[in-house]
């Protein structure tokens, strides 16, 4: 089971050893990983750190998503670029 409190989007890039990720539920939350599994691992701990910083700065903390999803997709910028070629 993937234990995330917020949804996660993982973008594959043209480099097979590099993935970007972000959460549409957490404004400003992004990261990178070397595999899908690495992104999931990094995101779990980085989300906790992100929430801690929001709390420390007195900023609003989004409620956890009751049904978080993980989506793995091609980087939308690469898809647009390939379509226009």
Order of alpha helices (4+ residues) and beta strands (2+ residues): beta-beta-beta-alpha-beta-alpha
